[in-house]
C-alpha cells in the first residue's frame, strides 16, 4: 500500500518534469522549524507544495528536478541519520531510506546542496522556484543567482514554480479526495458534539475544547486553522478567534472549524441557537442564508463559473433582505450598488486542499475559468448584522449567520463531503434536543 502511495508522488514529480523546458532546474523547499518562543518551536507543518510532490514530512530538505535533452531527474536533499540529534528531535528517514521509500533518483546530504547546485546551475537556461520564498530559503541560492553573468541573464532565467504546481493541485486525485473526506468526516463528528454540548452560560472556549478533543481522538492531531467559536456579536468579526466570551441564552453561536488529515484540510461552519431554539428573527436570517447556500450547491457542475455563483448568492440574499425590510429600493439597483456588502462582505467560497484556502485561480490567461470535475471547494454565504447598526430593525441586530460545507465537483454535478452534519433549522433544533 505504501509503495502505491509513493508511486502517486513519483507520478506528480514526473508530470511537473514534463512541464519544464529542456535545460531547466526546479527547486522546491521544505518548511523549516518555526520558533514559538526562545528555544521552543511551533509544531512542524510541511510546505504544501513539497508535501504534494514528495509526501516527505521532514524539515531542512530540498527537492530538485532537472531536465536536459534526454530526460528528467528528481533528487532529494535531506538530513542524514544522526543518532545523537535523533535522541532530541526524533527519528529521521535518512538518505538510504529516503531514496528507497520516497522513490527518488537519489537522496543526498543537505549539507552538500550548495556545492552541487553551483555546478548544476551553470548549464541551466531556466531556474524555477517560489519567487516569494522566505528569506532563509532564498539565502541558500542567492549567492549563485547573483553570480550569474549579468543581471539581465539572471532575470530572464528565473521563473515562478507555483505557476506550474498550482494548476496541478487544483484538480484532486482519488487519493486526495479520500484524505479530504476523512478530514471532513472527523470534523462533522466534532461539530455534532460541540453543537449538542452547547448550553447558555458556557464559555466559547469550552466548545472549542470539544472540537479539538474530537479531532485528536479521531487521529487528526492538528486543526486546519484556528477554530472560530463566536457567540452573539462576536460572529460579526469574520475571523474571531479569542473564543473567551460567555454564551448568552439568546445568542446564536457560529462555529467555523475543521481538522487536517495527513496535510489535507476540512472547513465547516454551522450557526445554531445557544438555547436550542431559533427566535423568529434568527430563523428568518438563517433560512435566507441556507436558501442561498442550497441554491448555489444545486447549481454547481463542470462548466459553471464561480463568479456567477457568488452573484447568485448576492441576488437571493438581497431579495431576502428586501422582503425583511432590512434593505429598501429595487432589486436591480441594490445589486448594482452592492448594497448587501454591508452585511455580506466575503465571497461565496474558496478552493480546499492541502491549504484551507487552497491554491488556484478562477481565471486563466485573463479569462474566467469554469469549474472542472475534481475541484474541491467550500460554499459559505453569510449575513452579519452589527448590534450597533441603528439602520436595521432592532430584532435583527447582533445576528450573524454563516453556513459552510465542503464539496467535490463531479463529472455530473457535485458531492457534498460534509452532508452528514445537521443543517436546516429543523434538523439543528432536533439534534440539540437529543
Secondary structure as GFF3:
##gff-version 3
##sequence-region A 1 434
A	DSSP	alpha_helix	2	19	.	.	.	ID=ss1
A	DSSP	beta_strand	24	29	.	.	.	ID=ss2
A	DSSP	beta_strand	35	37	.	.	.	ID=ss3
A	DSSP	beta_strand	40	41	.	.	.	ID=ss4
A	DSSP	alpha_helix	48	54	.	.	.	ID=ss5
A	DSSP	beta_strand	62	67	.	.	.	ID=ss6
A	DSSP	beta_strand	72	78	.	.	.	ID=ss7
A	DSSP	alpha_helix	83	89	.	.	.	ID=ss8
A	DSSP	alpha_helix	94	102	.	.	.	ID=ss9
A	DSSP	beta_strand	106	109	.	.	.	ID=ss10
A	DSSP	three_ten_helix	110	112	.	.	.	ID=ss11
A	DSSP	alpha_helix	113	120	.	.	.	ID=ss12
A	DSSP	three_ten_helix	121	123	.	.	.	ID=ss13
A	DSSP	beta_strand	126	129	.	.	.	ID=ss14
A	DSSP	alpha_helix	135	146	.	.	.	ID=ss15
A	DSSP	alpha_helix	151	157	.	.	.	ID=ss16
A	DSSP	beta_strand	158	160	.	.	.	ID=ss17
A	DSSP	alpha_helix	162	170	.	.	.	ID=ss18
A	DSSP	alpha_helix	174	197	.	.	.	ID=ss19
A	DSSP	alpha_helix	204	217	.	.	.	ID=ss20
A	DSSP	beta_strand	222	223	.	.	.	ID=ss21
A	DSSP	beta_strand	228	231	.	.	.	ID=ss22
A	DSSP	three_ten_helix	232	236	.	.	.	ID=ss23
A	DSSP	beta_strand	252	257	.	.	.	ID=ss24
A	DSSP	beta_strand	259	261	.	.	.	ID=ss25
A	DSSP	beta_strand	264	265	.	.	.	ID=ss26
A	DSSP	beta_strand	268	273	.	.	.	ID=ss27
A	DSSP	alpha_helix	280	299	.	.	.	ID=ss28
A	DSSP	alpha_helix	306	323	.	.	.	ID=ss29
A	DSSP	alpha_helix	331	336	.	.	.	ID=ss30
A	DSSP	three_ten_helix	339	342	.	.	.	ID=ss31
A	DSSP	beta_strand	363	364	.	.	.	ID=ss32
A	DSSP	beta_strand	367	368	.	.	.	ID=ss33
A	DSSP	beta_strand	376	379	.	.	.	ID=ss34
A	DSSP	beta_strand	382	384	.	.	.	ID=ss35
A	DSSP	three_ten_helix	394	396	.	.	.	ID=ss36
A	DSSP	beta_strand	400	402	.	.	.	ID=ss37
A	DSSP	beta_strand	405	409	.	.	.	ID=ss38
A	DSSP	beta_strand	414	416	.	.	.	ID=ss39
A	DSSP	alpha_helix	425	433	.	.	.	ID=ss40
###
